[in-house]
Amino acid sequence: MSGEQQTLHRGLEERHINLMALGATIGVGLFLGSATAIKMAGPAIMLAYGIGGLAIFMIMRALGEMAIHNPVAGSFSRYAQDYLGPLAGYLTGWNYWFLWLVTCMAEITAVGVYMGIWFPDVPSWYWVLAAMLAMGGVNLIAVKAYGEFEFWFALIKIVTIVLMIAGGFAMIAFGFGNHGVATGISNLWAHGGFMPHGFTGVLMSLQMVMFAYLGVEMLGLTAGEAKNPKKALARAVDSVFWRILIFYIGALFVILAIYPWNELGTRGSPFVMTFQSLGIPAAAGIINFVVLTAALSSCNSGIYSTGRMLFNLAEQKQALPLFARVSKNGVPVPALLLSIAALLVGVLLNYLAPKEVFTWLTAISTFGAVWTWLIILLAQLRFRRMLSPAQLAAISHRMPLWPYGSYLTLGFLALVIGLMAYFPDTRVALMVGPGWLVFLVAAYYLLGYHKRDAAGQLARQGR
């Protein structure tokens, strides 16, 4: 390929990034997994989502400040390299690549489960393979094709939640779907109080709440392909907290006001129950369609993220040079093909390997999420301190309450790690995750990347 083709194309428009920002914060966990989190905290789960949402907002503002200043495809991996050192950039990049690989394996397998509800006689691996090839094909065409698919996937989720919130408020205030009897909001405190398990219940739910937000940081990876990155990213980052407030807390408020919290989870998804109460008999089919698109969206984003992160690692000379090559459409084809091939192997392993093996892989991804958020905050602290007074004055999109907001958010993430260590179900992540980092560090030195990085730093310093 010629030298003119060695860059990504800025094909993502502002509407793509705005909808991706919203879609990234609304996952399958909200539609299917919310009942489990509600059992832990009761109606106070809204408080947990609010606290977690505030932490995510601070992380995204830290990332946004760096991304608007220097919009590159590698995002937090590149910022870790520039502000924390080559090893930090290498670990963050490969960690994030594997994180999305594992997440996408789980989501693409879920596609087979959801399609099995409608077509029980068709082997699920048919759907898994078809979905993988379809999403892989979309990513290989052009970044605009990826953006269009994400736009419509996100729109489906958003419309579903808006309709549910609007219908729920009509039931609460006017008794719509409840024979004209307004339900009111007494269910928020009538069954053991607003916080039935005390603040301990809220703390217990925080780990699950935070991992529901996994993927929102992917916005940073779009910086290298956004048509107007400063404007698009600034708006998307600013809107994250309010969108979490409306779509997560708004949806949970409606569900918890209509149904006693201690009955949720006994009759399927709270979303299905709400639509059925509103007189929609096809509620189960509608929600199945929505979670199917949510799984496809996650897989689509996973392929995009792994491809761009591998491309960035190759640019940093921390992966094979082959993966830095792009097509005439500005698509990092070799990086995407490796990620797609790895995902196909992962789907096969998911069927053949024992369940425990896949649980361990998922534990690595959860550890990788916390690592990524910590690195974003640490890199932004270092970024600010490396700026000259003139550069600092030129920052148009500042992180609020700096540096105290950064320190508080770092402390909150440390609390989440502590909670993961406390509960047996998540403790495995703190055993497997550091082991994965040790493996990556060993590979870094065995493959000689440390020598290349040292030589590159000397060259940049003009020695």
Secondary structure, DSSP 8 states (H G I E B T S, - for coil): --GGGSS----B-HHHHHHHHHHHT--HIIIIIHHHHHHHHGGGHHHHHHHHHHHHHHHHHHHHHHHHHS--TTTHHHHHHHHH-HHHHHHHHHHHHHHHHHHHHHHHHHHHHHHHHH-TTS-HHHHHHHHHHHHHHHHHH-HHHHHHHHHHHHHHHHHHHHHHHHHHHHHHHH-TTTTT----SGGGTTTT-SSTTHHHHHHHHHHHHHHHTTTGGGGGGGGGGBSSHHHHHHHHHHHHHHHHIIIIIHHHHHHHHHS-GGGTTSSS-HHHHHHHHTT-TTHHHHHHHHHHHHHHHHHHHHHHHHHHHHHHHHHTTSS-GGGG---TTS--HHHHHHHHHHHHHHHHHHHHS-HHHHHHHHHHHHHHHHHHHHHHHHHHHHHHHHS-HHHHHH-SS--TTTTHHHHHHHHHHHHHHHHHHHSHHHHTHHHHHHHHHHHHHHHHHHTTHHHHHHHHHHHHTT-
